[in-house]
Amino acid sequence: MAFGWKLHGDGRGLTPGEVVRPDERLSWPRMVGFGAQHVIAMFGATFVFPLIMGLNANVAIMMSGVATILFLLIVQGRIPSYLGTSASFVGGVVAIRAAGGDDGTVTGAILVAGVVLALCGVAVHYLGVGVINRVFPPVVTGAVVMLIGFGLAYVVADVYWPQDPWIALITMIVTGVILVAFKGFAGRIGILLGLVAGFVLSWVADKAFGAITAFNAGAGKVDTHPRVSFQGVTDASWFGWPDLHAPNFTVSAIVLVLPAVIALIAENVGHVKAVGEMTGTDVDPYMGRAVFADGVGTALASAVGGSPTTTYAENIGVMAATRVYSTAAYYIAAVVAILFGFMPKFGALVAATPGGVLGGITVILYGMIGLLGAKIWIENRVDFADPVNMVPIGAGIILAIGPVSHQITGDFSLAGIALGTVVVLGGYHLLRAISWRRTGRGGAAPAVAEGRETSA
């Protein structure tokens, strides 16, 4: 199923306990609202991470839309997800830049990593999802989902919240109230409405109280500046072709980014599992397709100068909040993202969203994702009295939340979510093997039955 969504009920709303499934939709005007919400959810990170990596943000936005459409087609519409810019490559790209690498060298290395990721997806598809079930049992997948959400806490604490703590707090409260108090369409797009409310409130605060003295993410320091600045919107043109470039291939640069493939596999598995848990569907048969699709998206995006892609926790959080899992919303979001690539002024308007507002929104979204990991543990009855489960999972989550950085070589380090993922995955299997040799049993080994996994 790629197109041809069934109308859910009367197309106007949901009754308590119901969800809009991937092959369903509400009325098209309402779906446009949900699509816009997904654009807002992905835009901040998809726009910021390319800037951190020194890549063109408009190209990244445009190619994220292309990659999302390819993803939905490859998974046959069974896994609703948005492919935004991956943060897993930031460390490797920064190392490449430090070694004198240019844009072409960066995107060439990322392209190779995308091809490797796609090949891993092919292997999973043909060898069977049992390979992933053995590598990623419920205790591990729950941990990966949790550290992906909670591991982004530093973005809120260090980047967004300090820019305007009071606006962040008010935006968080307003968004939470909308999500809970309004059960109709307004409640379904609560994230978008909360962001708009925060944007307007920031503009009003500028008019009433003047500029704020706080951390300025654009300048990287504390200074006095308006909460809302439309200078970027004024300077940007209405329409324009994004700056594309071809990749270059350097072995040393490729080696620096290849470890990110490990994190992307774990990230994709965690996200897809989370979607499966929320929709109540068996996504195992499409796991290989999902990993393959992300690899294809990453390779294609980097081939024209874009950023690496990954399934986005932010958009999973939106689905968790709205209970609308329709892939129609993602197609709408993807088309809008592609148009963004040719509309610098509109992109500049969305990018003008104050950091404090993003702080109030992301603290809710990231928290929801983290708690989905706990949900996986509970439903699979993971036993944390067993140190095989408790030790590596606890350590990995703390490393991700830190975020802790570990220098591997002079030019390469693992940090935050990537480091936490490696510790969770490697630590679990190491301790399980030790437990097996000592007791003759493998700790909390996964059992696979009828395509669904449970903990032993």
Protein Blocks (a to p, Z undefined) as FASTA:
>chain_A
ZZhpacehjlpaccehiacdfkbccdfklmmmmmmmmmmmmmmmmmmmmmmnopafklmm
mmmmmmmmmmmmmnnopagcdddddfklmmmmmmmmmnopafklmmmmmmmmmmmmmmmm
mmmmmnopklmmmmmgfklmmmmmmmmmmmmmmmmmmmmmmmommlmmmmmmmmmmmmmm
pmblmlmmmmmmmmmmmmmmmmmmmmmnopaddddfknopacdddfbdcklmmmpcfbdc
dddddddddfklmmmmmmmmmmmmmmmmmmmmmmmmmnopafklmmmmmmmmmmmmmmmm
mmnopacddddfklmmmmmmnopabfklmmmmmmmmmmmmmmmklmmmmmmpcfklmmmm
mmmmmmmmmmmmmmmmmmnopafkbmklmmmmmmmmmmmmmpacddfblmbccehjlmmm
mmmmmmmmmmmmmmmmmnopahjadddeehiacdZZ
